[in-house]
Amino acid sequence: MLGIIPHGFQLFYGHGVFQIVPRRCSPFPLAALLALLLTAAGTPADGLATEQALETVHPGVVMLDGIAFPILEEHPVAPLVTTPCANQIRLMAGTRLSTVDVVIDPGHGGPETGSVASNRLIERDLNLDVALLVEKELLDLDYSVVLTRRTDLHMPIRQRAAIASALAPRVFISVHHNGGAVRASDEPGTETFYQINNPDSRRLAGILYEELHETFSTYDVPWVNTAHQGASSRLNASGEDAYGVLRLAPEVISVITEALYMSHPPEADLIADPEVQAAEASALAKGIDRYLTTDDPGSGYRKAFVDAAMTGTGTGAGCVDPDYASWSEVSSGYTVEEHQALIVTAELLGRSPDWIQRFGVRALDFFSHLDRRSSDVSQPSLLTPDAAGAVTVTSAWTGEERIILKRVASLYGVTEAEAQKLGADLMVLLTNHLD
């Protein structure tokens, strides 16, 4: 360790070592230290030293614990993604998935229950149960499948559409069950909704209507319906798709299914039967397969209609994410003497050795971004610190923080453990040699 710098002298870095030399120009030791850091930093390397997004047509998602996180900005370490509540985070964990055949969206979730039947069946839960069964049927047909949610997640409509856009599936289906009808009918009041400007979406809606209607027609139930029974488009006052899940991903062939009316007790009792749920799932899977493998035109088409008063749910108001930003640990080794100096520095600053390491890395990252160089100092190579000492100090990094550590390591051409120790060395020097 260097001793205290005498008055009139300054810290200088040259030829691979730190030296104490007469102060020539800067009245502040910190300015000299900034200059030596800039000189030692050199030119940022490619790769981790930049955070520019990579150009991709369909960025895909990161899958973590069955949850799809749409990628907004690619990065080799921790891409920028959106969470189920549509918040942006850096996510290190999980596996990448670029595309799938089918995305299934179990409608509603969390506090957004959807319809609630007199038998206490909740649409939010029923939608998920059926969606999981559809997934199984499609997997058996060798289709790749992703669900927007696999548990009772609160998720805004825009996040569901973002998952569809990121994965660019061949088909996107939002599974729902209806409420509100009171008009008696001698046939199921099944409804499907397609994108107004997408003929492929219309054909898919017609095929799914056929399959669902045929399946439920085998049951002897006093049905109800509305004037919108069949396959149609529901529009807002501007003539756009009223349903956000159809409107916000126009490039994806998407359909909403409303199989039957949970608000009608006989139908609610029917769909509470697991065997009937399985039959509905089979109908949906068969319809998807028919759409993808045949030219069948579908049927049951109705004219599009305007519902200017529709408000709906799905805004995600009050949505709260758990902490998806994973932590990871990096350990750096010190000699006994180096560790003692680190402890002294930490005590002087009222911080922990872990904090000293992490703050030092951030300081190195900050200095490397300053667009200036010392004109009177040569550019020596930085001595690589030995991070394999007998005493280790471990720092925990969030996904976003880990990007900084990796960038500094890449910048200096060292390992993450060495970069972490380099940051600590910087803090020890600053603490011991600044006036």
GUKOL-443408 format. One record per atom (N, C-alpha, C): x negated, y, z. Coordinates in steps of 0.1 Angstrom, whole numbers, plus 5000, padded with zeros to 4 digits. Example, Ala and Ser with C-alpha at 12.3 -4.5 7.8 and 13.67 -1.06 7.14 Angstrom:
<sites>
486849435078/487749555078/486849675078/487249785071/486349895071/487150005079/
</sites>
This chain:
<sites>
499249885000/500050005000/499150125000/499650234993/498950354993/499250435006/498350515010/498550595022/499350715019/499550805028/500350925026/499451015017/500151075007/499451164997/499051295003/497751325003/497251455008/497851575001/497951685009/498451805003/497651844991/498251894980/497551934968/497351814958/497751694962/497551584953/498851524949/498851444939/500151384934/499851234930/500951164929/500951024925/500851014909/499950934904/499750924890/499650774886/500250734875/500250604870/499350594857/498350514857/497550504845/496650384845/496550314833/495650204832/496050084841/497450074843/497949964851/497949974866/497550094871/497450114885/498050244889/498450254902/498850384907/497650454913/497450584911/496350654916/496750784923/495950844932/496250974938/495251064931/495751174925/494951264917/495351404921/494451504918/494851644922/496051684914/496951764921/498151814914/497751924905/498151904892/497752004881/498852094877/500052044876/501052124870/502352124878/502952014881/504252004887/504052034902/504852134908/504752154922/505552054930/506251964923/507151864930/506651724927/506251654937/505851514935/506851434928/508151454930/509251384923/509151394908/508851514903/508751534889/507551454883/506451444890/505351364886/505751214886/506551174896/506951034896/507851004885/508751094882/509651074870/508851054857/507751134856/506951124844/506250994843/505750944854/505050814854/506050704851/507250714856/508250614853/508650604839/508750724833/509150734819/507950684810/506750714814/505550664807/505550514807/505750454819/505750314820/506850244814/507950314812/509150244807/509050204792/508350284784/508250254770/509550264763/509650194752/510950204743/511850094747/513150114749/514050014752/514049904741/514149774746/514149664736/515549644731/515649564720/516949534715/517649444724/518949414721/519749314729/520349374741/519849334753/520449374765/520249524768/519349594761/519149734764/520149824758/521149764751/522149844745/523549784749/524549874749/525849824752/526849844741/526349864729/527249884717/528049764715/529249784711/530149664708/529749604695/529949474695/529649394683/530949394674/530849414661/531949424653/532549284651/533749264655/534449134652/535849164648/536449084639/537749094635/538749064646/538548944652/539348894663/538448864675/538348954685/537348934695/537448814704/538648754704/538848634712/539148674727/539048574736/539248594750/538248524758/538148554770/537348474780/538448394789/538248264789/539148184797/538548154811/539248194821/538748174835/539848124844/539748004849/540847944858/542147944851/542147914838/543447904830/543948044826/543348154829/543748284825/542948334813/543748394804/543048454792/542848594794/541548644793/541148784794/540748834780/541548914773/541248954760/539949044760/539049014751/537849094750/538049224742/537649334749/537749464743/536349504736/535349464743/533949504738/533049384741/532449334731/531549224732/530249254739/529749164746/528449184753/527849044756/526549024754/526048884756/526048844771/526248934780/526148894794/527548904801/528249014799/529549034806/530349124797/531249064788/532049144780/533049224787/533549334781/534549424787/535849354783/536749324793/537949254791/539049324798/540349284795/541449324803/541949214811/542349244824/542949154833/544449134831/545049034838/546449024837/547249144839/546749234848/547449364850/547049474840/546249434830/545849524819/544749624824/544049594834/542849674839/541649624832/540649714830/539449684823/538349654833/537649534831/536549494840/535549434831/534349414837/533249334831/533349194837/533349094829/533548964834/532448874829/531648814839/530548734836/530948584835/531848544843/532248404844/533148364832/533448234831/534448194821/533748144809/534648094799/534148044786/534848124775/534148144764/534748214753/535648124744/536648184739/537548124730/537948224719/537648184707/537848284696/539248284690/539848164689/541148164683/541848024687/543148024685/543847894687/545047894677/545647774676/546747764667/548047834673/548247814686/549547864691/549247924705/549848044707/549948104720/551348104725/551548054737/552948044743/552948144755/553948224755/554148324765/555348294774/555148244786/556248224795/556748364800/557948404796/558348534799/558448564814/558348694817/558448744831/557348694839/557448704853/556448664862/556248754873/555848704885/555648794896/557048854901/557048984904/558349044908/559349054897/558849044885/559849054873/560448914871/561548884878/562048754878/562848714866/563348804858/564248774847/565648734853/566348654846/567648614851/567548524863/568548534872/568548454884/569948384884/569948254884/571248174882/571948164896/573248124896/573948104908/573447984916/572747894909/572147774916/570747804920/570347934920/569047984925/567947954916/568147904904/567147884894/566748024889/565448044888/564848174884/564248164871/564548254862/564048244848/562548244847/561948334855/560448344856/559848204857/560448114866/559847984869/560247884858/561447894853/561947804843/561147834830/560947954826/560147984814/558747914815/558147924826/556847864828/556847714827/557847654834/558047504833/558147454819/559047524811/559247484797/558047504789/557347624791/556147654783/555047544785/554847494798/553847394800/554247264793/555547234793/555947114785/555747134770/555947254765/555747274751/554247254748/553447304757/551947294755/551647144754/552147064762/551846924762/552246854749/553446894744/553946834732/553046874720/552547004720/551747054709/550346994709/549846974721/548546914723/548546774717/549646704720/549846564715/549846564699/550246674693/550246694679/548946744673/547946764682/546546804679/546546954675/547447034681/547347184680/546547234692/545747334690/545147404701/546147514707/546147524720/547247604726/546647684738/547147804739/546847894751/548147944756/548347944769/549448014776/549048154781/549848244780/549548384785/549448374801/550148284807/550048264821/550348114824/549648064834/549947924838/550447914853/550548034859/551048044873/551948154873/552448194885/553348304887/552648434887/552148474875/551348604874/552248714870/552048834876/552648954872/551849004860/552449024848/551649064836/552549154827/552049274824/552849364816/552849314801/553849354794/554049314780/552849344772/552249464774/551149494765/549949404767/549849334779/548749244781/549049114773/550349074773/550648954766/550448974751/550749094746/550549124732/549049134729/548249184739/546749184737/546149054736/546648954743/546148814742/546448764728/547648784723/547948744710/547048804700/546848934701/546049004691/544548954691/544048934704/542648884705/542448744700/543448664701/543248524696/543748494682/544548584677/545048574663/545548434660/546548384668/547048244666/547848244653/548148124649/549048104637/550448134641/550748114654/552148134659/552048184674/552948274677/553048324691/554548314694/554848244705/556248214710/556348264724/557348354726/557648404740/558948334745/558748244755/559848164759/560748234770/562048244767/562948314777/564248234777/565048264787/566348214789/567248334792/568448334787/569348454786/570148474798/570848594798/571748634808/572748734803/573948734809/574848844805/576148804797/576048694790/577248664781/578348604789/579548644785/580748594792/581848534781/581548554769/582548514758/582448364756/583548294758/583548154756/583248114742/582548004740/582047954727/582147804727/582347744715/582447604714/581047544710/580047634710/578647584706/577647664714/576447624716/575447694723/575247834718/575047934727/574748064723/573348104721/572548004716/571148024715/570748144706/569748224710/569348344702/567848334700/567348374689/565948394686/565748524680/564648594683/564348724677/563048734670/563048794658/561848794650/561448944647/560248954642/559749094638/560349144626/560949264626/561749314615/560949314602/559749344602/558949354590/558049234586/558449124592/557549004590/558448884586/558448854573/559248744568/558848604574/557548594577/557148464583/557748454597/557748564604/558348564618/559848524616/560548584606/561948554604/562148404602/561248344593/561448194590/561248114602/560248154610/559948074623/561148084632/561748204633/562848224642/564048144638/564248134625/565348044619/565147904622/563947854621/563647714624/563747684639/563247774647/563347744661/564847754666/565647844660/567047844663/567747714659/567347654647/567947534643/567647424653/566347414657/565947304666/566647314680/566647434686/567247454699/568747434698/569447494688/570847474687/571247324685/570547254677/570847114675/570647034688/569547064695/569246994708/570347014718/570747144721/571747174731/573147134727/573447124714/574747084709/575046934713/574046864717/574346724721/574946714735/574946824743/575446824756/576846884757/577746824764/579146864766/579246964777/579147094773/579147204782/580047314777/580847384786/581547504782/580647624779/580247644767/579147744764/579747884764/578847984764/579148124762/578148174751/578548284745/577648344735/577948494734/577148564725/577448704721/577448704706/577648824701/577748844687/576348824681/575348814689/573948804684/573448664684/574348564686/573948424685/573248404671/572148334671/571448304659/570048374659/569448394647/568148454645/568348594640/567848694647/568048834643/566848914648/566949044645/565949144650/566649244658/566149274670/566749374679/565849504677/566449614674/565649734670/565949844680/564949934682/565150054690/565650164681/565850284687/566450394680/565550434668/564250404669/563350444658/563350344647/564050234648/564050124638/562950024640/562250034651/561149944654/561649824662/560849714663/561249604671/561349654686/562549634692/562749674705/561949604716/561649474713/560849404722/559349424720/558649474731/557249514730/556349394726/556749274730/555849164727/555849134712/556849174705/556949164691/556349284684/556549404690/556149524683/554649554685/554049514696/552649554699/551649464693/552049354687/551049274679/551649234666/551849344657/552549314644/551849224635/550549204637/549749124628/549848974631/550448944642/550648804647/552048764645/552348644639/553648594636/554248554650/555248634654/555748614668/557248604668/557748534678/559248504680/559548494695/560648554699/561248534712/562348434711/562348334720/563448244721/564248264734/565548264733/566548274744/567448144743/567048044749/567647904747/569047904751/569447944763/570847944767/571048044778/572248054784/572548154793/572548104808/571448144815/571348114829/572448174838/572948294833/574048364840/575348284840/575448184832/576748104831/576447974839/577147954850/576847844859/576747704852/577647674843/577547534837/576247524829/575747624822/574547624815/573347624825/573447694836/572347704845/572247564852/573347494855/573247364860/572647264850/572947284838/572447194827/570847204826/570447334825/568947354823/568147324836/568847314847/568047284859/567647134859/568147054850/567846914849/566446904842/565446844848/564146834841/564146764828/565046674826/565146604813/565646704802/566546794806/567046894796/565946994793/565147024803/563947114801/562947044791/562746914793/561846844784/562446844770/563746834769/564346834755/564246964749/564347074756/564147204751/562747224746/561747174754/560347184750/560047104737/560646994736/560446914724/561046984712/562147054714/562747124703/561847244698/561247314708/560347424705/559147364698/558547264703/557347204697/557647154683/558747094681/559147044668/559347154658/559947264663/560147384654/558847444650/557947454659/556647514656/555847424646/555947294648/555347204638/555947204625/557247214624/557947234611/557547354604/557447464612/557047594605/555647584599/554747514607/553347514602/553047404592/553947314590/553647194581/554647184569/555747264569/556747254558/557047394553/557847404543/558347524538/559847544541/560347474551/561747484555/562147634558/563247674553/563647814553/564247854567/564747764575/565447804587/566847844584/567647874594/569047914593/569547994605/570748024605/571348104616/571048244616/570648304604/570248444604/571348534605/571148644613/572048754615/571348884611/572248984608/571649114605/570949174617/569949254614/569249324625/570249424631/570049454643/570949554650/570149644659/570649764661/570049864669/570549864684/569649854693/570049864707/569349984713/569850104711/569250224715/569150234730/570050164738/570050184752/569150084759/568449994752/567649894758/566449954765/566249914778/565149954786/564249834789/564849724794/564049604796/563049614808/562349514810/561249504820/559949484813/558949454821/557649424815/556649534815/556949644822/555949754822/554749714830/554849624840/553749594849/553649684860/554649774862/554549874873/554249804887/553249844894/552949794907/552049664906/551649624894/550849504892/549449524899/549049424906/547849424914/547049304910/545849324906/544949204902/544149164915/543849034916/542848994925/541449034920/540349014927/539049054923/538448944913/538648974900/538148884890/536648904887/536149024891/534749054888/533848964897/533248854891/532448764898/531148814903/530748764915/529448804920/528448694917/527248744915/526148644914/524948694921/524048604926/522948634934/521648624927/520648714930/519348704924/518348724936/517348634937/516448644948/515048684943/514348774950/513048814947/512148784959/510948734956/509948694966/508948804969/508548814982/507548914986/506548844995/505348904995/504348865005/504848915018/504148875029/504548915042/504349065043/503249115038/502949265038/503949345030/504249295018/505249355010/506649365016/506949255022/508249245029/508349345041/507249355048/507249445059/507349595054/506749625043/506849755037/508349785033/508949685028/510349695024/511249715036/510949645047/511749655059/511649805064/510349855065/510149985070/510850085061/510850075048/511550165039/513050165042/513550045043/515050025046/515450095059/514550075069/514850145082/514850295081/513850345073/513750485072/514950545065/515550475056/516650525048/517950485054/517950405065/519150355071/519950255062/519250185055/519850085045/519249945047/519849855040/519349715040/518349685029/517449585031/516549555020/517249515007/518449455008/519249424996/519649554989/520049654997/520449784991/519249854984/518049844990/516849894984/516549834971/516749704969/516449644957/517449694946/518749694949/519749724940/519749874936/519449964946/519350104942/518150134934/517050064937/515850084929/516050044914/516749934912/517049894898/517950004891/518850054898/519650164892/518850284889/517850314898/517050434895/516150404883/515650284882/514850254870/515650264857/516950224858/517850234846/518050374843/518250464853/518550604851/517350664844/516150644850/514950704844/514750664830/515050544826/514750494813/515650564803/516850624807/517750684798/517350834796/516450884803/516051024801/515251034789/515651124780/515051134767/513951234767/512851194774/511651274774/510451194778/509351234775/508051164779/507051264783/506151214792/505051304797/504051314785/503651444783/502751464771/501351454775/500951454788/499551454791/499151324798/500051224797/499751094803/499850984792/498850894792/498850784783/499950684786/500250594778/501350494780/500850364783/500450334795/499850204799/500950094800/500549974800/501449864802/501749844817/502949814820/503449804833/502949664839/502349674851/501949544858/503249474862/503349344858/504449264862/504349224877/505349264885/505349224899/505549074901/504849014911/504948874914/506148854923/507248794918/508448774925/508548634931/507448574934/507448434939/506848434953/506948544961/506348544974/507048454984/506348444996/506848355006/508148405013/508448535012/509648585019/510548635008/511848585008/512748624997/513848715002/514248804994/515348894996/516348874985/517548844988/518648814979/519648934978/519948974965/520949074963/522049014955/523249054959/524549004952/524949114942/525249074930/525549174919/526949134913/527749244911/529049224904/528649204889/529649164882/529449144867/528949274861/529549384864/529149514858/527749554862/527449534875/526049564880/525049474874/525349354872/524349254866/523949294852/524749364845/524449414832/523249514833/523249594844/522149694846/520849624849/520949524858/519749444861/519149374849/520049314841/519549254829/518949354819/519549474818/519049574809/517649614814/517449644827/516149684832/515149574830/515549444832/514549334830/514149334815/515049354806/514749344792/513849464788/514149584794/513349704791/511949684795/511649624806/510349604811/509649474807/510449384801/509949264797/509649164809/510449174819/510249094831/511549014833/511448924843/512648844847/513548934856/514748884858/515648964867/515048974881/514548864886/513948864899/512748974900/511948974889/510849074889/511349214888/512449234880/513049364878/513549414892/514149324899/514749354912/513649394922/512549324921/511349364930/510749494925/510749514912/510149644907/511049754912/512349744913/513149844919/512849874933/512649764941/512249784955/510949854956/509949814947/508649884948/508750034945/509650064936/509850204933/510350274946/511350224953/511950284964/510850294976/510050194977/508950204987/508050314984/507650334971/506750444967/507450574969/508650594965/509350714967/509450754982/509750664990/509950685004/508650725011/507550665007/506250685013/505450805008/505750844995/504850944989/505551064984/506751094987/507451214984/507351304996/507151434993/507151535004/508551545010/
</sites>
